[in-house]
Every structure is written in structure tokens, then in C-alpha cells.
Amino acid sequence: MKKKDIKILLVDDEPDILEIVGYNLSNEGYNIYTASNGKEAISQAKKIKPHLILLDIMMPEMDGIEACEKIRETPGLEDIIVVFFTARGEDYSQVAGFDAGADDYITKPIKPKVLIGKVKALLRRLKEETAQEQITVGDIIIDRDEYVIIKDGERFSLPRKEFELFSLLASKPGKVFKRDLILDSVWGNEVVVGGRTIDVHIRKLREKIGDNYFKTVKGVGYKFVMDEV
């Protein structure tokens, strides 16, 4: 996908942030749209269907956490890459962000060149294939084209990072995937994420797909199991 076809929605209540970040990303060739609060972000997302949303947390009318949750619940917006772009760097804020369905978390302030590098790494993960066959693992079907998991006839439409994490683990049932490999494969080594990122996403997968499919190997990583289900 060419840069001129990529739409990025910037959401922040500080006009200076929108201007500076928008200017730098526009210079890279991306199509930039802006919103100043969560409600406006949801309205814009429905209208323009952006590929990436950079979303502040602390905003009037509706904060970023609630906005992200509503975006993930809106049909047609589930696959948008949502990244919190905020000055709040506390662990609990990051966990809340991932719980809301965010794909990543970037802390302000950040140099424009570094931000552009992170944006490029995130957008690199956009799927360009128009059709991919379904893959069956035990009683689960993985539809890579629609980002859907089908289990016992029930369809689970997962956020992008949850789907990629599930697909990675399920690609080799029984294999222990080390945490570093998971981070590199799912998030990319150019994107810095919090230490609890994997744990949060695994917990959400357990809640949706089933706890017994995912086994923690303490101090090492995780594996997908079929014989214990």
C-alpha cells in the first residue's frame, strides 16, 4: 500500500500537538485527519475508516480509553490500528490502554523522527493480501483474511494484535514461544512496548477463546495447547 493511500487520524485536545505531529506525518506523504476529543474521533473514524489512529488519553467530553473501547465495538472499525499517544507513561495506564483494545502505546514527548519510525513499523503490519485460505488447528479455524477465529461455530472478531498473537502461538501447538520472539514477531523490534503487553493480550485471548488453550511457561513465554483442552 502506498503512503498516499494511508489515512492516519490524530486525536488530541492540544492544537499544537495536532499541528506538529500532523505536519511531520504529512511530510512523509500520509493523509492526515484530526479530532480534538473522543466523540469526534469516533465520528471521524466511522466516516474516513483510517488505517491508524494516534489517540491521546486525557481529553474532554470522552477520554481516549472510552473512545478506543467504542471503536473496537463498532462494526467495520475493529481492524484499525489504534495506538495511544500520551504523556501518561505509568504501567497502570498502559495496561488500561491495552485492556481497551489498543495495539500499542507511545509516550510523549518523542522526537518526530522516532515517531515516524514507529508509525512506519506499525503500518508495515497492514495486510496487503486480498485473500488467504483458512487454517484449521484442532477445533479452531483461523481466517487470516477477515481476522476471525471460529470455534464451535462461534466467530470471534479479534483486534489485530490479539489475532496475530493467537495465530503465532497456534501455528505450532505445543511449542514454547519465548517472550522476546513473541514481541519481535507480533509487535516488531522497532516498536517499544511495555513489559506487560504480552500478558494483557494473553489474558484477553483466554477470556474470549478459552483459558486452557494457553499455557504459561514461567520465566520463558507461552505455548498453545490442544491436548489439555
Secondary structure, DSSP 8 states (H G I E B T S, - for coil): --GGG-EEEEE-S-HHHHHHHHHHHHHTT-EEEEESSHHHHHHHHHHH--SEEEE-SS-SSS-HHHHHHHHHHSTT-TTSEEEEEES---HHHHHHHHHTT-SEEEESS--HHHHHHHHHHHHTTS---S---EEEETTEEEETTTTEEEETTEEEE--HHHHHHHHHHHTSTT--EEHHHHIIIII-TTS---TTHHHHHHHHHHHHH-GGGEEEETTTEEEE-STT-
